[in-house]
Amino acid sequence: MGRNILLYDTTLRDGMQREGLSVSVDEKVRIALRLADLGIHVIEGGFAGSNPKDDEFFRRMEKEFLGSSLLAAFGMTRARGIAAGRDPGLAALAASWTPITAVVGKTWDLHIEKVLRVDREENLHMIEDSVAFLKGNGKRVFYDAEHFFDAFADHPDYALACLRAAAEAGAETVCLCDTNGAELPMQLGKVVGEVVSALGGACRVGIHTHNDAGCAVANSLVAVDQGADSVQGSINGYGERCGNADLCAIIPALQIKMGLECISEVNLAKLTETAHFVAELCNISPDPHQPYVGHNAFAHKGGMHVSGVTRDPQTFEHIDPALVGNSPHILVSELSGKATIDQRARELGLPLGTDKDLAERVLDRVKQRENMGYHYEAADASFELLLRGEMGEKVEFFHLETFRIIVEKLGDGRTVSEATVKVHVGGDRFIETAEGNGPVNALDKAIRRAIERKYPRVHDIRLVNYSVRILDENKGTAAVTRVLIDSSDGRDSWGSVGAGTNVVEASWEALVDSINYGLDRFQYEAEITGDDV
């Protein structure tokens, strides 16, 4: 490994500025502890003294163990025309128990003139006074130079003077902020190199980028390549507008690809789990296509890709997924080849054996049905049932005789759906009727009532997502409809699919696959434990 890179996380401050994102104090504490467990060096907790939530968070965190991680409180340089010791914001930072304080100051003439409304010399004094005051109160000070790259483009000498003012006053790190996220890597890298050279080791140089031009991660890596040795970012790239630099992409790039030590290999393997934990706590669905940690980051769909990966993962995987706690998986679709079917069958514990034509038959069936509107890469349960059917192991816990649905519009404005199903379970015939808030809901309830006497655990199968997509809108009401259902037993989840010109029939298909798959799982468990299905 080469030089050490200091990781500075701002999820709990800058990341919280993402539109629609809000967490409780308890959730902030849990995120901070998870970041510490990941090995993040500095965790920025929020604004000291600015709001009750952040104040309570800092009080709570004083009692928590962060290992080798350190908590930072954030604030601004002193106000114009007031001594640093009399500035309320700086007083709150000085009074905070956190060992690190981060202060942001102005660098760009546009902000100095129109926001602060002071001259350049006074702005330098504001930076110097603020850093010196906090340093004098025993704090380790990180200085964030807001809009640094805009300032450097207009007046490079003054932009550097702002950094020197902070460094000479005692800041251990000066962080160059691409606040508007406008820089491109080739521009930013050149500037960072000049800054590192100009400061001559007087303090650590950091980088803080935003993603408005889609370059936040690339800019962060280029900055490190040019001599920056501290990187600010947030988990999953959360932040205002288009977000901050995503530490989940930066950390493995620095450590695996650039050979720069950030966190331990053990902690690196927690990256995917951490990314998903933070997303769920923030009530944001994890991005399946997120680099390194996304569910599809190492997914293989094309037949040629799957064939290559089964021979050697390096053919289509840029790193070993296990290094970041992720795993590869094979997607089955009309683009698949026989190698995909064979590999997916092995993953399911259903090796195809000596039947050389089986993979071809399954592949042909998949392609035919995907042409009809089915979608198996999002329906693992339906694919497994199709595969087992082709292998002569059809999974069918009940057999449909008929179903009927009545939808009534009542005089009071309500609409009521009623479904009646007639099914055969073993040698028995059952007829059940149920009402629901829609035809599919009524049908689901009726199925469960019809088979619950034989299979009481059917009620442990919950539908957690139901989605409908019209595949050929130009055909109007005659269009093919695809229904995807996600189900769960409280521990695992699975997807099923149905398709056809009748949305209720397509829903029936997906429901039946979902229930058959779930009951089959319960039956397998029952064979081991001796419990009832």
C-alpha positions as CSV (number, residue, x, y, z in Angstrom):
1,M,0.0,0.0,0.0
2,G,1.1,3.6,-0.6
3,R,0.3,6.7,1.5
4,N,-2.7,6.7,3.8
5,I,-5.8,8.6,2.8
6,L,-8.0,10.2,5.4
7,L,-11.7,9.4,4.8
8,Y,-14.1,12.2,5.9
9,D,-17.8,11.3,5.8
10,T,-20.4,14.0,5.6
11,T,-23.6,11.9,5.2
12,L,-25.1,13.2,8.5
13,R,-24.6,16.8,7.5
14,D,-24.2,17.5,3.8
15,G,-25.9,14.2,2.8
16,M,-29.0,15.2,4.8
17,Q,-29.5,18.1,2.4
18,R,-30.9,15.7,-0.2
19,E,-34.5,16.5,-1.1
20,G,-36.9,14.4,0.8
21,L,-34.3,12.9,3.2
22,S,-34.9,13.2,6.9
23,V,-33.8,11.0,9.8
24,S,-34.4,11.0,13.5
25,V,-31.8,11.4,16.2
26,D,-31.9,7.6,16.8
27,E,-31.3,7.0,13.1
28,K,-28.4,9.5,13.0
29,V,-26.8,7.7,15.9
30,R,-27.2,4.3,14.3
31,I,-25.7,5.6,11.0
32,A,-22.7,7.1,12.9
33,L,-22.0,3.9,14.7
34,R,-22.2,1.9,11.4
35,L,-19.8,4.4,9.8
36,A,-17.4,3.9,12.7
37,D,-17.7,0.2,12.3
38,L,-16.7,0.6,8.6
39,G,-13.6,2.4,9.7
40,I,-14.3,5.9,8.5
41,H,-11.7,8.2,10.0
42,V,-13.8,11.4,10.6
43,I,-17.6,11.4,10.8
44,E,-19.2,14.9,10.4
45,G,-22.3,14.9,12.6
46,G,-24.0,18.2,11.8
47,F,-24.1,21.9,12.8
48,A,-23.2,22.5,16.4
49,G,-25.8,24.7,18.1
50,S,-28.0,25.2,15.0
51,N,-31.0,23.0,15.8
52,P,-32.4,20.8,18.5
53,K,-31.9,17.5,16.5
54,D,-28.2,18.1,16.0
55,D,-27.7,19.2,19.6
56,E,-29.4,16.0,20.9
57,F,-27.3,13.9,18.5
58,F,-24.1,15.4,19.8
59,R,-25.2,14.8,23.4
60,R,-26.0,11.2,22.6
61,M,-22.8,10.5,20.7
62,E,-20.7,11.7,23.7
63,K,-21.6,8.4,25.4
64,E,-21.0,6.2,22.3
65,F,-17.8,4.3,21.5
66,L,-16.5,5.0,18.0
67,G,-13.4,3.0,18.1
68,S,-10.7,4.8,16.1
69,S,-13.2,7.1,14.3
70,L,-13.6,10.7,15.4
71,L,-16.7,12.9,15.3
72,A,-16.6,16.4,13.9
73,A,-18.9,19.3,14.4
74,F,-19.5,21.7,11.6
75,G,-19.9,25.5,11.5
76,M,-18.9,28.7,9.7
77,T,-16.3,31.3,10.0
78,R,-17.1,34.3,12.3
79,A,-19.6,36.9,11.1
80,R,-18.3,40.2,9.8
81,G,-17.6,42.9,12.4
82,I,-17.5,40.6,15.4
83,A,-14.7,39.0,17.3
84,A,-14.4,35.2,16.9
85,G,-14.8,34.7,20.7
86,R,-18.2,36.5,20.6
87,D,-19.6,34.7,17.5
88,P,-22.4,32.3,18.7
89,G,-21.6,29.7,16.1
90,L,-17.9,29.5,16.9
91,A,-18.7,29.5,20.6
92,A,-20.9,26.4,20.0
93,L,-18.1,24.7,18.2
94,A,-15.6,25.6,20.9
95,A,-18.0,24.2,23.6
96,S,-18.6,21.0,21.7
97,W,-17.0,17.9,23.1
98,T,-16.0,16.7,19.6
99,P,-12.2,16.7,19.0
100,I,-12.6,18.0,15.4
101,T,-14.3,21.1,14.2
102,A,-14.9,21.9,10.5
103,V,-15.5,25.5,9.5
104,V,-16.5,26.6,6.0
105,G,-15.4,30.0,4.7
106,K,-15.7,32.0,1.5
107,T,-13.1,32.1,-1.2
108,W,-14.8,33.4,-4.3
109,D,-15.2,37.1,-5.0
110,L,-18.8,36.6,-6.0
111,H,-19.7,35.4,-2.5
112,I,-17.4,37.7,-0.6
113,E,-18.9,40.7,-2.3
114,K,-22.6,39.7,-2.5
115,V,-23.1,37.3,0.4
116,L,-20.6,38.4,3.1
117,R,-20.5,42.0,1.8
118,V,-16.9,42.5,3.0
119,D,-13.6,43.2,1.3
120,R,-11.0,40.6,0.5
121,E,-8.8,41.6,3.5
122,E,-11.6,41.3,6.0
123,N,-12.5,37.8,4.6
124,L,-8.9,36.7,5.2
125,H,-9.2,37.9,8.8
126,M,-12.5,36.1,9.2
127,I,-10.8,32.8,8.1
128,E,-7.7,33.4,10.2
129,D,-9.5,34.5,13.4
130,S,-12.0,31.6,13.3
131,V,-9.4,28.9,12.8
132,A,-7.1,30.4,15.5
133,F,-9.9,30.7,18.0
134,L,-10.9,27.1,17.6
135,K,-7.3,25.9,17.6
136,G,-6.8,27.9,20.8
137,N,-9.7,26.0,22.4
138,G,-7.9,22.7,21.8
139,K,-9.7,21.7,18.6
140,R,-8.3,20.0,15.5
141,V,-9.5,22.3,12.7
142,F,-10.5,21.3,9.2
143,Y,-11.1,24.3,6.9
144,D,-13.5,23.9,4.0
145,A,-12.8,26.5,1.2
146,E,-16.2,26.9,-0.3
147,H,-16.4,27.4,-4.1
148,F,-12.6,27.1,-4.3
149,F,-12.4,26.1,-7.9
150,D,-14.6,29.0,-9.1
151,A,-12.4,31.3,-7.0
152,F,-9.2,29.9,-8.4
153,A,-10.4,30.3,-11.9
154,D,-11.0,34.0,-11.3
155,H,-8.2,35.0,-8.9
156,P,-5.8,32.1,-8.2
157,D,-3.5,34.2,-5.9
158,Y,-6.3,35.2,-3.6
159,A,-7.8,31.7,-3.5
160,L,-4.4,30.4,-2.4
161,A,-4.2,33.3,0.1
162,C,-7.4,32.0,1.8
163,L,-5.9,28.6,2.2
164,R,-2.6,30.0,3.6
165,A,-4.6,32.1,6.1
166,A,-6.3,28.9,7.4
167,A,-3.1,26.9,7.4
168,E,-1.0,29.5,9.2
169,A,-3.7,29.9,11.8
170,G,-3.5,26.2,12.6
171,A,-5.8,24.3,10.3
172,E,-4.5,20.8,9.9
173,T,-6.5,20.3,6.7
174,V,-7.7,22.7,4.0
175,C,-10.4,21.1,1.9
176,L,-10.9,22.3,-1.7
177,C,-14.7,22.4,-2.4
178,D,-16.3,22.0,-5.8
179,T,-19.5,23.4,-4.3
180,N,-21.5,23.7,-7.5
181,G,-20.2,20.4,-8.8
182,A,-19.2,22.0,-12.1
183,E,-15.6,20.9,-12.5
184,L,-14.3,18.3,-15.0
185,P,-11.5,15.9,-13.9
186,M,-8.9,17.4,-16.3
187,Q,-9.5,20.9,-15.0
188,L,-9.8,20.0,-11.3
189,G,-6.7,17.8,-11.3
190,K,-4.5,20.5,-12.7
191,V,-5.7,23.0,-9.9
192,V,-5.2,20.4,-7.1
193,G,-1.7,19.8,-8.3
194,E,-0.9,23.5,-8.2
195,V,-2.4,23.9,-4.7
196,V,-0.4,20.9,-3.3
197,S,2.8,22.4,-4.8
198,A,2.0,25.9,-3.6
199,L,1.3,24.9,0.0
200,G,4.4,22.8,0.2
201,G,3.3,20.5,2.9
202,A,2.1,23.2,5.3
203,C,-1.1,21.1,6.0
204,R,-3.1,18.3,4.6
205,V,-5.0,19.0,1.4
206,G,-8.5,17.6,1.1
207,I,-11.2,17.4,-1.7
208,H,-14.9,17.8,-1.4
209,T,-16.9,17.4,-4.7
210,H,-20.5,17.5,-5.8
211,N,-22.0,15.5,-8.6
212,D,-23.8,18.1,-10.7
213,A,-21.7,17.3,-13.8
214,G,-21.6,13.6,-13.0
215,C,-17.9,13.7,-12.1
216,A,-17.8,13.8,-8.3
217,V,-16.1,10.4,-7.9
218,A,-13.8,10.9,-10.8
219,N,-12.8,14.4,-9.5
220,S,-12.1,13.0,-6.0
221,L,-9.8,10.3,-7.4
222,V,-8.0,12.7,-9.7
223,A,-7.5,15.0,-6.7
224,V,-5.9,12.2,-4.7
225,D,-3.7,11.3,-7.7
226,Q,-2.5,14.9,-7.7
227,G,-1.6,14.9,-4.1
228,A,-4.7,15.4,-2.0
229,D,-4.7,13.1,1.0
230,S,-8.1,13.6,2.5
231,V,-11.4,12.8,0.7
232,Q,-14.9,14.0,1.8
233,G,-18.0,12.3,0.6
234,S,-21.2,10.6,1.7
235,I,-22.5,7.1,1.7
236,N,-24.4,6.3,-1.5
237,G,-23.6,9.9,-2.7
238,Y,-26.4,11.5,-0.8
239,G,-26.5,15.2,-0.9
240,E,-28.1,18.4,-2.2
241,R,-29.1,18.6,-5.9
242,C,-27.3,15.8,-7.7
243,G,-25.5,14.6,-4.5
244,N,-22.0,14.4,-3.1
245,A,-19.2,12.2,-4.0
246,D,-20.1,8.6,-3.3
247,L,-17.7,7.1,-0.7
248,C,-19.0,3.6,-1.7
249,A,-17.3,4.0,-5.1
250,I,-14.3,6.1,-3.9
251,I,-13.1,3.8,-1.1
252,P,-12.7,0.6,-3.2
253,A,-11.3,2.6,-6.1
254,L,-8.6,4.1,-3.8
255,Q,-7.8,0.9,-2.0
256,I,-8.2,-1.8,-4.7
257,K,-7.3,0.1,-7.9
258,M,-4.9,2.9,-6.7
259,G,-3.2,0.9,-3.9
260,L,-3.9,3.6,-1.3
261,E,-4.7,2.5,2.2
262,C,-8.0,3.7,3.6
263,I,-9.7,1.0,5.7
264,S,-8.9,-2.7,6.6
265,E,-9.7,-5.5,4.2
266,V,-12.2,-6.8,6.8
267,N,-14.0,-3.5,6.9
268,L,-13.9,-3.1,3.1
269,A,-15.9,-6.3,2.9
270,K,-18.6,-4.5,4.9
271,L,-19.1,-1.8,2.3
272,T,-22.2,-3.3,0.5
273,E,-23.9,-4.1,3.8
274,T,-23.2,-0.6,5.1
275,A,-24.5,1.1,1.9
276,H,-27.8,-0.9,2.1
277,F,-28.1,-0.3,5.8
278,V,-27.9,3.5,5.4
279,A,-30.3,3.5,2.4
280,E,-32.9,1.5,4.3
281,L,-32.5,3.7,7.4
282,C,-33.0,6.8,5.2
283,N,-36.1,5.2,3.6
284,I,-34.5,5.2,0.2
285,S,-34.5,2.1,-2.0
286,P,-30.9,1.0,-2.6
287,D,-29.8,1.7,-6.2
288,P,-29.4,-1.7,-7.8
289,H,-27.1,-0.3,-10.4
290,Q,-24.8,1.5,-8.0
291,P,-21.1,0.7,-8.7
292,Y,-19.5,-1.8,-6.4
293,V,-22.4,-2.2,-3.9
294,G,-25.5,-2.3,-6.1
295,H,-27.4,-5.6,-6.5
296,N,-26.7,-5.6,-10.2
297,A,-23.1,-4.4,-9.9
298,F,-21.9,-7.9,-10.7
299,A,-25.0,-9.2,-12.6
300,H,-24.5,-11.0,-15.9
301,K,-27.3,-11.3,-18.4
302,G,-25.8,-11.6,-21.9
303,G,-25.1,-15.2,-23.0
304,M,-21.5,-14.4,-24.0
305,H,-20.9,-12.7,-20.7
306,V,-22.2,-15.6,-18.6
307,S,-20.2,-18.0,-20.7
308,G,-17.1,-16.1,-20.0
309,V,-17.7,-15.6,-16.3
310,T,-18.4,-19.3,-15.7
311,R,-14.9,-20.0,-17.1
312,D,-13.1,-17.1,-15.3
313,P,-14.9,-14.3,-13.4
314,Q,-12.2,-11.8,-14.5
315,T,-13.5,-11.9,-18.0
316,F,-16.4,-9.6,-17.1
317,E,-15.9,-8.6,-13.4
318,H,-13.4,-5.8,-12.8
319,I,-12.8,-6.9,-9.2
320,D,-13.7,-9.8,-7.0
321,P,-17.2,-8.8,-5.7
322,A,-16.4,-10.4,-2.3
323,L,-13.8,-7.7,-1.6
324,V,-16.6,-5.2,-1.1
325,G,-19.1,-7.7,0.4
326,N,-21.1,-8.1,-2.8
327,S,-21.7,-11.2,-4.9
328,P,-22.3,-12.0,-8.6
329,H,-25.5,-13.4,-9.9
330,I,-26.8,-14.6,-13.3
331,L,-29.8,-13.1,-14.9
332,V,-32.1,-15.2,-17.1
333,S,-33.7,-13.6,-20.1
334,E,-34.1,-13.8,-23.9
335,L,-30.5,-12.7,-24.2
336,S,-29.3,-15.8,-22.3
337,G,-27.4,-18.7,-23.7
338,K,-27.2,-22.3,-22.6
339,A,-24.4,-21.4,-20.2
340,T,-26.7,-19.1,-18.4
341,I,-29.3,-21.8,-17.9
342,D,-26.7,-24.3,-16.7
343,Q,-25.1,-21.8,-14.3
344,R,-28.4,-20.6,-12.9
345,A,-29.6,-24.2,-12.4
346,R,-26.4,-24.9,-10.4
347,E,-27.0,-21.8,-8.3
348,L,-30.5,-23.2,-7.5
349,G,-29.1,-26.6,-6.6
350,L,-30.7,-28.1,-9.7
351,P,-27.8,-29.3,-11.9
352,L,-29.0,-30.3,-15.3
353,G,-27.2,-33.6,-15.2
354,T,-26.6,-35.7,-18.3
355,D,-29.6,-34.5,-20.3
356,K,-27.7,-32.5,-22.9
357,D,-30.9,-31.1,-24.5
358,L,-32.5,-29.9,-21.3
359,A,-30.7,-26.5,-21.2
360,E,-31.7,-25.9,-24.9
361,R,-35.3,-26.8,-24.1
362,V,-35.4,-24.5,-21.1
363,L,-33.7,-21.7,-23.1
364,D,-36.2,-22.0,-25.9
365,R,-39.1,-21.9,-23.4
366,V,-37.7,-18.8,-21.8
367,K,-37.3,-17.0,-25.1
368,Q,-40.8,-17.9,-26.3
369,R,-42.4,-16.7,-23.0
370,E,-40.3,-13.5,-22.9
371,N,-41.5,-12.8,-26.4
372,M,-45.1,-13.2,-25.0
373,G,-44.3,-10.6,-22.3
374,Y,-42.9,-12.6,-19.4
375,H,-39.7,-11.3,-17.7
376,Y,-37.7,-13.9,-15.8
377,E,-34.7,-11.8,-14.6
378,A,-37.1,-10.1,-12.2
379,A,-39.0,-13.3,-11.4
380,D,-36.7,-15.9,-9.8
381,A,-39.5,-18.0,-8.4
382,S,-41.3,-18.3,-11.8
383,F,-38.0,-19.3,-13.5
384,E,-37.3,-22.0,-10.9
385,L,-40.8,-23.4,-11.3
386,L,-40.4,-23.3,-15.1
387,L,-37.0,-25.1,-14.9
388,R,-38.3,-27.8,-12.5
389,G,-41.3,-28.3,-14.8
390,E,-39.0,-29.0,-17.7
391,M,-37.1,-31.4,-15.5
392,G,-40.3,-33.3,-14.8
393,E,-40.6,-31.9,-11.2
394,K,-43.7,-29.8,-11.6
395,V,-44.6,-27.9,-8.4
396,E,-48.4,-27.7,-8.0
397,F,-50.0,-27.6,-4.5
398,F,-53.5,-26.9,-5.9
399,H,-55.2,-27.1,-9.3
400,L,-57.6,-24.6,-10.7
401,E,-61.1,-25.6,-11.8
402,T,-62.5,-22.1,-12.3
403,F,-62.4,-18.6,-10.9
404,R,-65.0,-15.8,-11.3
405,I,-64.8,-12.2,-10.3
406,I,-67.7,-9.7,-9.9
407,V,-67.1,-6.0,-9.6
408,E,-70.0,-3.9,-8.2
409,K,-70.3,-0.1,-8.2
410,L,-72.5,0.8,-5.2
411,G,-74.8,3.7,-4.8
412,D,-72.6,5.3,-2.1
413,G,-69.7,5.6,-4.6
414,R,-67.8,2.5,-3.3
415,T,-66.6,-0.2,-5.6
416,V,-66.5,-3.8,-4.2
417,S,-64.8,-6.8,-5.9
418,E,-65.9,-10.4,-5.1
419,A,-63.9,-13.4,-6.2
420,T,-65.0,-17.1,-6.2
421,V,-62.5,-19.8,-6.8
422,K,-62.9,-23.6,-7.3
423,V,-59.7,-25.5,-6.7
424,H,-58.6,-29.1,-6.2
425,V,-56.1,-29.9,-3.4
426,G,-55.1,-33.5,-3.6
427,G,-58.4,-35.4,-3.9
428,D,-60.5,-32.6,-2.4
429,R,-62.4,-29.9,-4.1
430,F,-62.8,-26.5,-2.4
431,I,-65.0,-23.5,-3.2
432,E,-64.4,-20.2,-1.5
433,T,-65.5,-16.6,-2.0
434,A,-63.8,-13.4,-0.7
435,E,-64.2,-9.7,-1.1
436,G,-61.4,-7.3,-1.7
437,N,-60.6,-3.7,-2.5
438,G,-59.9,-4.8,-6.1
439,P,-60.3,-7.9,-8.2
440,V,-56.7,-9.1,-7.6
441,N,-56.9,-8.5,-3.9
442,A,-60.2,-10.5,-3.8
443,L,-58.7,-13.3,-5.8
444,D,-55.7,-13.5,-3.6
445,K,-57.9,-13.8,-0.5
446,A,-60.1,-16.4,-2.1
447,I,-57.2,-18.6,-3.0
448,R,-55.8,-18.5,0.5
449,R,-59.2,-19.4,2.0
450,A,-59.5,-22.3,-0.4
451,I,-56.3,-24.0,0.5
452,E,-55.7,-22.9,4.1
453,R,-57.2,-26.1,5.5
454,K,-54.5,-28.2,3.7
455,Y,-51.8,-25.6,3.9
456,P,-52.2,-23.2,6.8
457,R,-48.8,-21.6,6.3
458,V,-50.1,-20.0,3.1
459,H,-50.8,-17.1,5.4
460,D,-47.1,-16.7,6.1
461,I,-46.6,-15.7,2.4
462,R,-47.0,-12.0,2.1
463,L,-47.3,-9.9,-1.1
464,V,-44.9,-7.0,-0.6
465,N,-45.0,-5.5,-4.1
466,Y,-47.4,-5.7,-7.0
467,S,-46.6,-3.9,-10.3
468,V,-48.3,-3.8,-13.7
469,R,-46.7,-2.8,-17.0
470,I,-48.5,-2.3,-20.3
471,L,-46.1,-3.7,-22.9
472,D,-47.6,-2.4,-26.2
473,E,-49.6,0.7,-25.4
474,N,-50.6,1.3,-29.1
475,K,-53.0,-1.6,-28.9
476,G,-55.0,0.2,-26.2
477,T,-57.2,-2.1,-24.1
478,A,-56.0,-5.1,-26.1
479,A,-52.4,-4.6,-25.0
480,V,-50.4,-7.3,-23.3
481,T,-50.0,-6.7,-19.6
482,R,-47.1,-7.9,-17.5
483,V,-47.7,-8.4,-13.7
484,L,-44.7,-8.8,-11.4
485,I,-45.3,-9.8,-7.7
486,D,-42.7,-9.7,-5.0
487,S,-43.5,-12.0,-2.0
488,S,-41.9,-12.7,1.3
489,D,-42.1,-15.1,4.2
490,G,-40.5,-12.6,6.6
491,R,-37.0,-13.9,6.0
492,D,-36.5,-14.2,2.2
493,S,-38.3,-12.7,-0.8
494,W,-38.9,-13.9,-4.3
495,G,-40.5,-12.7,-7.5
496,S,-43.1,-14.2,-9.8
497,V,-44.5,-13.1,-13.2
498,G,-47.6,-13.4,-15.3
499,A,-48.4,-12.0,-18.7
500,G,-51.4,-11.7,-21.1
501,T,-54.0,-9.5,-22.5
502,N,-56.2,-9.9,-19.4
503,V,-54.6,-8.2,-16.3
504,V,-56.6,-10.5,-13.9
505,E,-55.4,-13.6,-15.6
506,A,-51.8,-12.4,-15.6
507,S,-52.2,-11.6,-11.9
508,W,-53.6,-15.1,-11.3
509,E,-50.5,-16.6,-12.9
510,A,-48.1,-14.5,-10.8
511,L,-50.1,-15.3,-7.6
512,V,-50.1,-19.0,-8.3
513,D,-46.4,-19.1,-8.9
514,S,-45.8,-17.0,-5.8
515,I,-47.9,-19.3,-3.5
516,N,-46.6,-22.6,-5.1
517,Y,-43.0,-21.4,-4.6
518,G,-43.6,-20.4,-1.0
519,L,-45.4,-23.6,-0.1
520,D,-42.6,-25.6,-1.7
521,R,-40.1,-23.8,0.5
522,F,-42.2,-24.5,3.6
523,Q,-42.5,-28.2,2.6
524,Y,-38.7,-28.5,2.3
525,E,-38.3,-27.0,5.8
526,A,-41.1,-29.4,7.1
527,E,-39.2,-32.4,5.8
528,I,-36.3,-31.3,7.9
529,T,-38.1,-30.2,11.0
530,G,-41.2,-32.4,10.9
531,D,-43.6,-29.3,11.1
532,D,-46.8,-28.9,9.0
533,V,-46.8,-26.9,5.8
